[in-house]
Amino acid sequence: MIGMFIYGLCALTSALCAWLLLQAYARTAYKLLLWTGMFFLVSTGNNLLLMVDKLIFPVTIDLSVPRYLLGLLALGVLFRGLIFEEE
């Protein structure tokens, strides 16, 4: 019960961060806001997949590899924005 609450709060926090960052990007067109917003958007998907893995299919299906790949994708998006974007 408490795990579902914590996983849900993590997903909600990531979604809220993504929404705020992407709204700020729409107003200012500052590229770093876009990349961090995209990171948090993918991170929200990662948190939702964690909820599915741990709460819906705790024993029958192991979704750890797709979760790790989604987390790696999120970090790749963030690193792309931090390394290749110029002011």
N, C-alpha and C positions, 0 to 999 in steps of 0.2 A: 504494500500500500504506500509506504513512504518512498519507495524507489520510483513508483509511477509518478508521484508528485514531484520529486527532484528531477527526473528525466524530462517531465513536462515543462518545468520551469526553465531548464537549460534550453530546450527547443524554443520556448517562447522568448527567452532573452536573446537568442541568436536571431530569431525572426525580427524582433523589434530593432536590434542593432542594424540588420540588413535594411530594413525599411527606412530607418532614419538616415543612414548613410546614402542610400540611393535617392532619397528625396533631396538631400543636400547636394548631391551630384547634379540632379535635375535643375537646381537653382543656380549653381555656380560653374558647372562643367569642369570642375577640378578632377583630373583623372585618378588621383590617388583615392578619392572618395568612391569612385566606381569600382576599383579593384578591391578595396576593403569591403565594400558592400557585396560584391560578388563572393568574396571569401565567406562572409557571414551567411549568405544565401545557401551556399553549398554546405556550410557547417550546420545549418538548420536541417538540411536533408540528412546529414550524418547523424544528428541527434534523433531525428525521427526514426531512422533505421536502427539506431541503438534501442529505442523504445520497442520497436517491433521484435528485435532480436531477443531482448531480455524479458519482455513482458508477455508477448503473444506466443512466441515459439521458444520458450526457455530451454527445452531439451531436444525437441525434434529436429530443428533446423539450426545450423550454425552459420550465422551471417557475419562472422568476424572478418573474413577476407574482404567482402564487399564494403564493410565499414572502414577498414583500413585503406582500401583503394579510394574511397570517397574522401577520407581525411587527407590522403596524399594529393588528391586533385584540388582540394581546398587550399592546401599549402602551396601547391604549384601556381594557382591563380594569384595568391597573395605575393609570392616571390616574383612572379612575372611583373606585377605592378610595382613592386619596390625596386627591382633591379633595372628594368628597361624603360620606365617612364622618366621623362625629363621635365623639369620645371619650366 
